[in-house]
């Protein structure tokens, strides 16, 4: 399985410094909804502390947690790909502190600094590959213990 990639530590120092110029420090109270699936993805976060649950609504009454993110993890990648809508929902599992980035500003910086833009796309792709591998592993474990769905 691939190793978890942390966006800010994966970026070269000069690119990280440029990106961090756009960061805003934010916090979310425990149990607060950060975003809903289908909503406009116009920002993303890097978790500084706490835990965030990514979830999928499976029935009107039930959400299933598909991943839990912690310190250093990227929260939100839908801002990078059309149609710029969240694929999952996110909720603060505990009190969360994070760096928030405005997608339009980051995309503008990526046009101004194409090497930074390429680095961001590559790192986000690595993060997605890791999360896909984890999801695949969880599905295989579920199938092995519960049989066909």
C-alpha positions as CSV (number, residue, x, y, z in Angstrom):
1,X,0.0,0.0,0.0
2,X,1.2,3.5,-0.7
3,X,2.3,5.7,2.2
4,X,0.2,8.7,3.3
5,X,1.4,11.9,1.7
6,X,1.1,15.2,3.6
7,X,0.6,18.2,1.2
8,X,2.7,20.8,3.1
9,X,5.6,18.5,3.8
10,X,5.7,17.1,0.3
11,X,6.0,20.6,-1.3
12,X,9.6,22.0,-1.7
13,X,10.2,24.7,0.9
14,X,10.0,27.7,-1.6
15,X,6.7,26.4,-3.0
16,X,5.3,25.7,0.5
17,X,6.2,29.2,1.6
18,X,4.4,30.7,-1.5
19,X,1.3,28.6,-0.8
20,X,1.3,29.4,2.9
21,X,1.1,33.1,2.0
22,X,-2.5,32.3,1.1
23,X,-3.4,30.3,4.2
24,X,-6.0,31.5,6.7
25,X,-6.1,29.8,10.2
26,X,-9.6,28.5,11.0
27,X,-11.2,26.2,13.5
28,X,-14.2,23.9,13.6
29,X,-16.0,22.9,16.7
30,X,-16.5,19.2,17.4
31,X,-19.5,17.7,15.5
32,X,-19.7,20.7,13.1
33,X,-20.3,20.1,9.4
34,X,-17.5,21.5,7.3
35,X,-19.1,20.8,3.9
36,X,-21.8,18.6,2.3
37,X,-21.5,16.3,-0.7
38,X,-22.7,18.2,-3.8
39,X,-21.8,21.6,-2.4
40,X,-19.5,24.0,-4.2
41,X,-15.9,23.1,-3.7
42,X,-14.2,26.6,-3.6
43,X,-11.6,25.9,-0.9
44,X,-9.6,23.3,0.8
45,X,-7.9,22.8,4.2
46,X,-4.8,21.2,5.7
47,X,-5.7,19.9,9.1
48,X,-3.3,21.2,11.9
49,X,-4.9,19.4,14.8
50,X,-8.0,17.3,15.6
51,X,-9.8,14.8,13.4
52,X,-12.2,15.1,10.5
53,X,-14.5,12.4,9.2
54,X,-15.2,12.1,5.5
55,X,-18.6,10.6,5.0
56,X,-21.1,9.5,2.3
57,X,-24.9,9.7,2.7
58,X,-26.2,6.2,2.0
59,X,-29.8,6.8,3.0
60,X,-31.6,10.0,4.1
61,X,-31.0,8.9,7.7
62,X,-27.5,7.3,7.5
63,X,-24.1,8.6,6.7
64,X,-21.1,6.2,6.5
65,X,-17.6,7.3,7.4
66,X,-15.2,6.5,4.5
67,X,-12.1,8.0,6.0
68,X,-10.8,9.9,9.0
69,X,-8.2,12.6,8.5
70,X,-5.8,14.1,11.1
71,X,-2.9,16.4,11.5
72,X,-1.1,17.2,8.2
73,X,-3.9,15.7,6.0
74,X,-5.4,17.4,3.0
75,X,-9.2,18.0,3.4
76,X,-10.8,18.6,0.1
77,X,-9.6,17.9,-3.4
78,X,-12.7,18.6,-5.4
79,X,-11.7,22.3,-5.9
80,X,-9.1,21.0,-8.4
81,X,-11.4,19.1,-10.7
82,X,-14.6,20.1,-12.6
83,X,-17.4,20.3,-11.7
84,X,-15.9,21.6,-8.5
85,X,-18.5,19.9,-6.2
86,X,-17.7,18.0,-3.1
87,X,-17.8,14.2,-3.5
88,X,-18.2,13.5,0.2
89,X,-19.3,15.4,3.3
90,X,-17.0,16.3,6.1
91,X,-17.5,16.7,9.8
92,X,-15.2,17.7,12.7
93,X,-14.9,14.5,14.7
94,X,-13.1,16.5,17.4
95,X,-12.2,20.2,17.7
96,X,-10.2,21.0,14.6
97,X,-7.7,23.6,13.7
98,X,-6.7,24.0,10.1
99,X,-5.2,26.1,7.4
100,X,-7.8,27.2,4.9
101,X,-7.0,28.0,1.3
102,X,-9.2,29.8,-1.2
103,X,-9.3,27.6,-4.4
104,X,-9.4,30.6,-6.8
105,X,-6.3,32.2,-5.2
106,X,-4.4,28.9,-5.3
107,X,-5.3,28.3,-8.9
108,X,-4.2,31.8,-9.7
109,X,-0.9,31.2,-8.0
110,X,-0.6,28.0,-10.0
111,X,-0.9,29.9,-13.2
112,X,1.6,32.4,-12.1
113,X,4.0,29.7,-10.9
114,X,3.5,26.6,-13.1
115,X,6.0,24.5,-11.2
116,X,4.0,25.0,-8.0
117,X,0.8,24.1,-9.9
118,X,2.4,20.9,-11.2
119,X,3.6,20.0,-7.8
120,X,0.2,20.6,-6.3
121,X,-1.5,18.4,-8.9
122,X,1.1,15.6,-8.5
123,X,0.9,15.6,-4.7
124,X,-2.9,15.7,-4.7
125,X,-2.8,12.7,-7.2
126,X,-0.6,10.8,-4.8
127,X,-2.9,11.6,-1.9
128,X,-5.9,10.3,-3.9
129,X,-4.0,7.2,-4.9
130,X,-3.2,6.5,-1.3
131,X,-6.9,7.0,-0.2
132,X,-8.1,4.8,-3.1
133,X,-5.7,2.0,-1.9
134,X,-7.0,2.4,1.7
135,X,-10.6,2.3,0.5
136,X,-10.0,-0.8,-1.6
137,X,-8.3,-2.5,1.3
138,X,-11.3,-1.7,3.6
139,X,-13.7,-3.0,1.0
140,X,-11.7,-6.3,0.6
141,X,-11.7,-6.7,4.4
142,X,-15.5,-6.1,4.5
143,X,-16.1,-8.6,1.7
144,X,-13.9,-11.2,3.4
145,X,-15.8,-11.0,6.7
146,X,-19.3,-10.3,5.4
147,X,-19.4,-11.9,2.0
148,X,-20.9,-10.2,-1.1
149,X,-22.7,-7.0,-0.6
